[in-house]
Amino acid sequence: MQDEKGYELCRNGVCGEDSKEILQEMKIIQDLNQNAQNKTFSLVLSPEKSEGQKLSNKELREITRDFMKKLNIDPEKQQFIAFVHTEKSHKHIHIIANRVQDNGKLISDHFIGKKAQWAAHEVAKENGLISAKEIMINKLQTIEQGKDLDRAVKNEILKKHEFVMNQNPKSMELYTKKMAELGVKVTPTINKQGQIQGHRMMDLATRKDFKASEVNRNLGLKKIMENGIPFQDSNLSFTKPLEIVQNVALKISTKIIKEIVKKTVSQGIGY
């Protein structure tokens, strides 16, 4: 009820001027039921942000009363008060309603949260407004569409990888060049110590960028090396060949590591 929060929208069955007086009026009715513990409904009705700004007070009152009716709270009989909060750009309505009727019986609060979601959705549909459910569905569809695109791009990258591998590239540099010709940029992943940990693959058409292992586990650095591509690239400066090879996180036998280091040193890379 603070002025800086917003303003009163509508009320029924209460005439108090402040929160203490209003709650005291509700308590008179609530005392008719001595068994119940939860005797007050606290509800929030939040129109979609842009639509909420356009709704008039008359329209806000109508959707508030329609919302309450769908929850079996009669706005003509039941004590309630509703406020519009405008302190944030997203206008919303707070409703405080007495759960105890004037005959002492309680209005059911069974699954009240789910019922309130359904009621808000129905009110939005009936008034041509966007509902939270529709927003959620649209978000899920967008996410799913994004996942579908990711899956499609990954499949294309994998096909291009298999095509290049069938040509038996003799080095990582040649593999990278051929992938680039097919529209896939292969970039090594370097850690803070300057050591290669793996590589990423970007589809240049969609700008979708993935870790190689995310595209397919057969695209990881370990798998590429196992398929016969030597771990060397003239575009990279290997200042400590043995340390780099040992820290690529590959479980290669000692014999293979020695062969790679021997070949790297003999070619003068990094020296």
HELIX and SHEET records of a PDB file:
HELIX    1   1 SER A   19  GLN A   30  1                                  12    
HELIX    2   2 LYS A   49  LYS A   54  1                                   6    
HELIX    3   3 ASN A   57  LYS A   70  1                                  14    
HELIX    4   4 ILE A  112  GLU A  126  1                                  15    
HELIX    5   5 ALA A  132  MET A  165  1                                  34    
HELIX    6   6 MET A  172  GLU A  181  1                                  10    
HELIX    7   7 ALA A  212  VAL A  215  1                                   4    
HELIX    8   8 ARG A  217  LEU A  219  5                                   3    
HELIX    9   9 LEU A  221  GLU A  226  1                                   6    
HELIX   10  10 PRO A  241  GLN A  246  1                                   6    
HELIX   11  11 THR A  254  SER A  266  1                                  13    
SHEET    1   A 4 GLY A   6  ASN A  12  0                                        
SHEET    2   A 4 PHE A  80  HIS A  85 -1                                        
SHEET    3   A 4 HIS A  92  ASN A  98 -1                                        
SHEET    4   A 4 THR A  40  LEU A  45 -1                                        
SHEET    1   B 3 VAL A 184  ILE A 190  0                                        
SHEET    2   B 3 ILE A 196  ASP A 203 -1                                        
SHEET    3   B 3 LYS A 208  LYS A 211 -1                                        
END                                                                             
